[in-house]
């Protein structure tokens, strides 16, 4: 599986902590891994259709109190929690779901009151001959981000956007966020020109390519990086290739993301 080690650990830890809190005072937590082949597909969380294929399956199972259907429908919502006030932020499972989306993964939840809960995480296994054709690696040893550099992150998936923002903030950057191209333009009007824009290519309304065209017309030297979960061929077919920019392949590895952003910022300041 091609996955960011730190983010994968975060998913499993968040699910384990959730299971612990669902098993007062005692219970059993079981984590298993396997390789599975889905012939006809499986219906995942919120009606998500999991395509046929080979997957790495991670199952996190607890013997806790379980959940009814109404609770299951909201467990991945940011800030939703069944814990008492002050004992939970409601962000753990939302972050886990966002990481799964970044990795083109799928989640299946099986639970019922009094019968415990099982989270099944499906990570697609690429064909053995598959070779990434569009990940552009920045040069190694790139310097740290310039002090006070501001990055505008434009991504329509809230959980994914939050994870990217946290990664960049952890690297010492100031981050602004927008959920689409139209909001990005509003943020810029309010906050001023950022030092770099990191935008998803495929978004409703004003997508990444159109956003970039508008910004480059205004500021020709503005660094813009693109990110997408689509393959190079899919992007070419949809006419969504980023104009003259580096496109980062989702799932975004934390180290690769920071190196790419720092490289673009360094090129701006040295140019």
C-alpha positions in Angstrom: 0.0 0.0 0.0 1.3 3.5 -0.9 0.4 5.5 2.2 1.8 8.2 4.5 3.1 6.3 7.6 2.2 9.1 10.0 -1.3 9.6 8.6 -2.0 5.9 8.6 -0.9 5.7 12.3 -3.2 8.6 13.0 -6.2 6.8 11.5 -5.6 3.6 13.6 -4.8 5.5 16.8 -8.0 7.6 16.4 -10.1 4.5 15.9 -8.4 2.7 18.8 -9.1 5.7 21.1 -12.7 5.8 20.0 -13.0 2.0 20.7 -11.4 2.5 24.2 -14.0 5.2 25.1 -16.8 2.9 23.9 -15.8 0.1 26.3 -16.2 1.3 29.8 -15.0 -0.2 32.1 -13.4 -3.2 30.1 -13.6 -4.8 26.7 -11.6 -6.2 23.8 -10.0 -4.3 21.0 -8.9 -6.3 18.0 -7.0 -5.0 15.0 -6.5 -7.3 12.0 -5.0 -6.9 8.5 -5.6 -8.9 5.4 -5.6 -8.8 1.6 -9.1 -9.2 0.1 -10.6 -9.4 -3.4 -14.0 -7.8 -3.9 -15.7 -9.3 -6.9 -19.0 -7.4 -6.9 -18.1 -4.5 -4.7 -19.3 -3.6 -1.2 -21.4 -0.7 0.0 -19.4 1.3 2.4 -20.2 4.2 4.7 -22.9 6.6 3.7 -23.8 4.5 0.6 -20.2 4.7 -0.8 -19.9 2.0 -3.5 -16.5 0.3 -3.1 -15.4 -0.9 -6.6 -14.3 -4.4 -7.3 -10.7 -5.1 -7.0 -7.9 -6.0 -4.6 -7.6 -4.2 -1.3 -5.5 -4.1 1.9 -8.2 -4.5 4.6 -7.6 -3.2 8.2 -10.4 -4.1 10.6 -10.7 -2.3 14.0 -13.2 -4.2 16.1 -14.4 -3.5 19.7 -16.8 -5.1 22.1 -18.2 -1.7 23.3 -21.7 -0.2 23.5 -22.2 0.0 19.8 -24.1 2.7 17.9 -27.6 3.1 16.5 -28.2 4.2 12.9 -28.6 7.9 13.7 -25.3 8.0 15.5 -23.5 6.1 12.7 -24.9 8.6 10.2 -23.0 11.4 11.9 -19.8 9.9 13.3 -17.5 11.3 10.7 -18.9 14.9 10.9 -16.4 17.4 12.3 -17.1 18.3 15.9 -19.8 15.6 16.3 -19.3 13.7 19.5 -21.3 11.6 21.9 -18.9 12.3 24.8 -19.7 14.7 27.7 -18.7 18.3 27.2 -15.0 18.8 27.6 -14.1 15.1 27.0 -13.9 15.1 23.2 -13.5 17.5 20.2 -15.3 15.4 17.7 -12.4 15.8 15.2 -10.7 12.4 15.6 -13.0 10.3 13.4 -13.4 13.2 11.0 -9.7 13.4 10.5 -9.5 9.6 10.0 -12.2 9.8 7.3 -10.4 12.7 5.6 -7.1 10.7 5.5 -8.9 7.7 4.0 -10.3 10.0 1.3 -6.8 11.3 0.6 -5.6 7.7 0.1 -8.5 6.9 -2.2 -9.6 4.5 0.5 -13.1 3.4 1.7 -14.6 2.9 5.1 -17.3 0.3 6.1 -18.9 0.6 9.5 -20.8 -2.3 11.2 -22.4 -1.6 14.5 -25.5 -2.0 16.6 -26.4 -1.0 20.2 -24.9 -3.5 22.6 -23.0 -5.4 19.9 -19.8 -3.4 19.5 -18.5 -1.7 16.4 -16.2 -2.7 13.5 -14.5 -0.2 11.2 -13.2 -1.8 8.0 -10.7 0.3 6.1 -10.1 -0.6 2.5 -6.9 0.6 0.8 -6.8 -0.2 -3.0 -3.8 -2.2 -4.0 -2.4 -1.0 -7.4 -1.5 -3.4 -10.1 2.1 -4.8 -9.6 3.2 -3.1 -12.8 1.7 0.3 -11.9 4.3 3.1 -11.9 3.5 6.6 -10.8 3.6 8.8 -13.9 3.0 12.3 -12.5 4.5 12.7 -9.1 7.1 15.5 -9.3 9.7 15.2 -6.5 11.3 18.5 -5.4 15.0 18.4 -4.9 16.2 17.0 -1.5 17.6 19.3 1.2 15.2 22.2 0.5 15.6 25.0 3.1 12.9 25.7 5.7 9.9 27.9 4.7 10.6 31.6 4.8 9.5 33.1 8.1 5.9 34.3 8.0 5.2 32.8 4.5 1.4 32.5 3.9 -0.1 29.6 1.9 -3.7 29.5 0.7 -5.0 26.0 0.6 -8.0 25.5 -1.7 -9.7 22.1 -1.3 -13.4 21.2 -1.4 -13.2 18.2 1.0 -13.2 19.7 4.5 -11.3 16.9 6.3 -8.6 16.7 3.6 -8.2 20.5 3.7 -7.8 20.5 7.4 -5.1 17.8 7.3 -3.2 19.6 4.6 -3.4 22.8 6.6 -2.2 21.2 9.8 0.7 19.7 8.0 1.8 23.0 6.6 1.3 24.8 9.9 3.4 22.1 11.5 6.1 23.2 9.0 6.0 26.8 10.3 3.8 28.2 7.6 0.8 30.6 8.0 -2.2 28.9 6.3 -5.4 30.4 4.9 -8.2 28.0 3.8 -10.9 28.1 1.1 -13.4 25.4 0.0 -13.4 26.3 -3.7 -12.1 28.8 -6.2 -14.8 31.4 -5.6 -14.1 31.4 -1.8 -10.3 31.6 -2.5 -10.8 34.8 -4.5 -12.9 36.2 -1.6 -10.2 35.2 1.0 -7.5 36.9 -1.2 -9.6 40.1 -1.4 -9.9 40.1 2.4 -6.4 38.9 3.4 -4.3 40.1 0.5 -2.0 38.2 -1.8 -0.6 35.0 -0.3 3.0 33.8 -0.9 1.8 30.6 -2.5 -1.4 28.9 -3.5 -2.0 25.1 -3.1 -5.2 24.1 -4.9 -7.1 21.0 -5.8 -7.6 20.8 -9.6 -11.1 19.2 -9.7 -13.7 21.3 -7.6 -17.3 22.4 -8.2 -17.6 25.9 -9.6 -14.3 27.6 -10.1 -11.8 24.7 -10.3 -8.0 24.9 -9.7 -7.1 25.5 -13.4 -9.5 28.5 -13.7 -8.5 29.9 -10.3 -4.8 29.7 -11.4 -5.6 31.6 -14.7 -7.3 34.4 -12.8 -4.5 34.7 -10.2 -1.6 34.5 -12.7 -3.3 37.3 -14.8 -3.2 39.5 -11.7 0.2 38.3 -10.3 2.3 36.5 -12.9 5.0 35.6 -10.4 2.6 34.0 -7.8 3.7 30.4 -7.1 0.9 27.9 -7.6 1.0 24.2 -6.8 -1.8 21.8 -7.7 -3.0 18.6 -6.1 -5.3 15.8 -7.4 -6.3 12.2 -6.8 -6.8 11.6 -10.5 -4.2 10.0 -12.7 -2.3 12.0 -15.3 -4.3 10.3 -18.1 -7.6 11.1 -16.4 -6.6 14.7 -16.0 -5.6 14.9 -19.7 -8.8 13.3 -20.7 -10.8 15.9 -18.7 -8.6 18.8 -19.9 -7.7 19.6 -16.3 -3.9 19.6 -16.4 -2.5 22.4 -14.3 -1.0 25.3 -16.4 2.7 25.3 -16.0 2.8 24.0 -12.4 3.8 21.1 -10.3 0.9 18.7 -9.6 1.1 16.7 -6.4 -0.5 13.3 -6.5 -2.9 12.4 -3.7 -2.5 10.9 -1.2 -0.2 13.6 -0.1 2.8 12.5 2.0 3.6 15.0 4.7 7.3 15.2 3.9 6.7 15.4 0.2 4.1 18.1 0.7 6.3 20.3 2.8 9.3 19.8 0.6 7.3 20.8 -2.5 5.9 23.9 -0.9 9.2 25.0 0.6 10.9 24.5 -2.8 8.3 26.7 -4.5 8.7 29.4 -1.9 12.5 29.2 -2.1 12.4 29.6 -5.8 10.2 32.6 -5.4 12.5 34.3 -3.0 15.6 33.5 -5.0 14.2 34.4 -8.3 
